[in-house]
Amino acid sequence: MKFLIIALFCMGIKTVFSQNLLQGQVFHLYELPKSEDDSRVFRQIIKNEQTDFMEKISIHHSTLKPGHKRRPAHTQEVDEELIIIQEGVLTVTINDETKELGPGSVLLIMPKDMQQMNNLSKNDVSYFVLIYKSKIQKNKQELAKSQMVDWNSVIFKPHDKGGRRDFFDRPTVMFDRVEMHVTTLKEGLNSHAPHKHIAEEMILIVNGNARMQIGESFYEGSKGDLFFLPSNHLHNLTNIGKGPTTYFAFQFN
């Protein structure tokens, strides 16, 4: 009886803990409240949530108006940062390297690396920002470098369901593996049979309309919407719109 009580207590603690983790769901970007000032429009998608692998993660979407800086030059002292440009051209400096990056381009920024982003164009620039810290730091700072990936440099690889662009599959300061790719899926098709994996995954819809299975639930999303897929949860995506749908998929573990 004593061991049964202990087992039930441990199960209860585990259940309470898992309920405090970010759950599988969809975040509809354009339904979220927004704030606006002279320099940008801001929407908070996720704020200081915890997952199986992350001590904390925050995600927001910003539109930077012409002639403005995202922030003065700065570093993230303990957090990693992942930025996906949705629209427009962003001028980015990381340490001593500067690039102009357009829609679909990605920045993976390690802690303590100096960064600055400016909109030097005459049009708005929109982008998603993920700021996160893992529960266990996996690699030393000097072994994991920041990376800027220009959409135009990533080769499109066609296949029978549409095609794919592979951005990176690499270790970072926070994780043994961060993998990112973009899939273009033909009308009416699914990405793959429902499956699960250890890595946590996020899906960001670039265009089109999709239905996502997460566990036993189904969610729909379109341009700008974000799906979160917890570790070891059954999932798959189906294109339910007219024409192809394109989406980013990125995994952390």
N, C-alpha and C positions, 0 to 999 in steps of 0.2 A: 504493500500500500504506500509506503514511504517513497519508493522509487516511482510509482505511478503519479503521485502528487508532484514530485519534482519534474517529471516529464511533462505533465500538463502545464505546470508553471512556465517551463521553458518554451513550450509551444505558444503559450499566451503572450509571453514577452516577444517572441519572434513575430507573431501576428501584429502586435501593436507597432513594432518597429517597422515592419513592411508597409503598414498603412501610412506611415509618415514619409515614405519614399514617394517620389514623383511617379504617378500612375500613367499607364498607357492611354493616350488620348490625342485629340487633334486641337490645335490652336488656330483659330480663324483670324488671320492678321487684320483684315479690314473691319472686323467686328469689335476689335479692342479699342478702348479709349485712347485718345491721342492728346498730346500737349504740343504747343507750338510757340516759338519765339522768333526773333528776327533772323536767327541763323539756321534753325532746323525744325523738323517735325519728328516727334518721338512717340513710339509705342512700346510699352513693356510687355513682353510675351511671357517670360518666366523670371522670377526673382528669388534668388537664394534658396533654390530647391535642392534636395538631396536625392541621390540615386544609389544603386548598388555599388557603383564604382566612384562616384563623385561626392566629395564632402559638401560641395556647393556648386550650383550652376545658375547663371543668369543669362537671359537672352533678350535682346531688344532689337527693334527695327528703327532706323533713322533715315530721314531724308535731309541731306545737307544742301542748303541753298547756295547759289553761285557766289563765289568770292569769300567763302567762309572756311574756317578750320574746324575739324571735328573736335579737337582739343589741342592745347599747346603740346609741344614735344614732351613725352612722358614715358614711363615704364610701368608695367604691372610687376610689382615686387615679388609676388608669390603665385600669381595666377597665369594660366595660359589663355590665349585669345585666338579665336577663329572668326574671320570676317569673310562674308560672301557678298559680293557686289551684285545688286539686283538690276539697277539701271544707272546710266550715266558713266562718267569717267572720273575716277578718283586718283589724285596724285599722292603717292605713298612713299614715305621714307622710313626704312628700318635700318637702324644704325647708320651706315654710310652709303646705303644703296637706295636710289630713288627710281620709281617706275610710275608710269601712267597706266592704270588698269581699268578695263571696261567691264560691261555686264558679264556675269558668270565667272569672273576672276576671283581668286581665293587667297587670303592671307592667313598663315599659321604663325603666330607670334609667341615666342618663348618668354618666360619670366625674365625680367631685368634687361631685355633688349629695348633700346630706345626706338620709339615710334612716333610718327606724325602723319596726319592725313589732311589734305586740303582739297577743296573743290575750286580749281582754277578755271573751270569752264564757265560757259554762259547758261548752263542748264542744271537742274537739280541732279543730285546723286543719291540713290537709295541703296541701303546695304543692311544686312543682318550682322549682329555682333553676338558671339557666344563667349562668355568669360567664365572660366571654370577652374576648379582645383580638385585633384583626385584625392582619395582617402590615403593613398600611399604614393609618394613620389618615386617614379620608377628609374629615372636616369639622371645623370649629372648634367648640369647646365652646359658644360663645354662639349658634351657629346650629342646634344640635340640643338640643331640650328633652326632659326626662323626661316620661313619660306614664303615667297610670293609666286603664285602660279597664274599666268595670263591665260584666259580662256582660249585665245587664238593659238596658243602653243600646244594645246592638248589635242591629240589626234582622235578623231571620231572613228570608231571601229564598228562597222555595220554588222548586224546579225539578223536571223530570221524574224525576230520579234521587234526589231527596230535598230538600236545601236547603243554604244557605250563610250564614255570618255573616262579614262583613269587618271585621277589627279595625283594621289600619293597613297602609299601604304608603308608606314614608317613608325619608328619609336619617337616619342617626344619626352620632355621632362616629366610630364605627368603620367604617361601611359606607355606600356610596352608596344601598343599598336594603336595608331589612328589611321583609318582608311577612308578615303573619299573617292566617289565616282559619280558620274551623271549618266542616267539612263534615259533614253528616248524610247517610248513604248507605243506600238501601233494601236490603233483604235480597237477596242473590244478584247484586248489580250491582257493576261496577267503576267506579272514579273516572273513568277515561279510558283510551284506548289507551296501551300502553307508550310512553313518550317520555323525552326527556332535555333538560336545560337547564344553563346555566352556573352558576346559583346552587346553593349547597349547601342541602339541605332536611332538616328533621326532622319526623317525624310522631309525635304523641303520642295514644294511644288513650284517649278519655274513657270510652266504654263499647262493648260489642259485641265481635265477633271478626273479625279481618281477616287476609288473606294479602297480603304485600308481595313483589313482584318487584323485585330489585335486581341489575342485570346479568343473568346467567344463573342466579342463585340465587333461592330462594323462602323466605320466613320468615313465621311466624305470630305474632300478638300479640293481646292482649286488654287489659282495663282497666289503665291505668298503664304499659303497655309503650311503649318509644320506639324508633323506627326512624331510623337515620341514612342519608341518601342523598347520596353524594359528588357533586361537580360532574361533569356530563356522563356520568352513569350512567343507563342505561335503567331505568325504574321504572314501576310502577302498583300500585294497591291494590284488592283485591276483598273485599267483605263476605261472609264465609263462615259467619256465625252466623245465628241465628234472630232476626228483627226487624232494626231499623236499627242501624247502628254510627255513632258520632260521634267525630271526631278533629280535633285541632289540626294545621295544616300551617304551618310557618314557614320562610322562605327568607332566606339571607344572601348578598350579593355586593356 
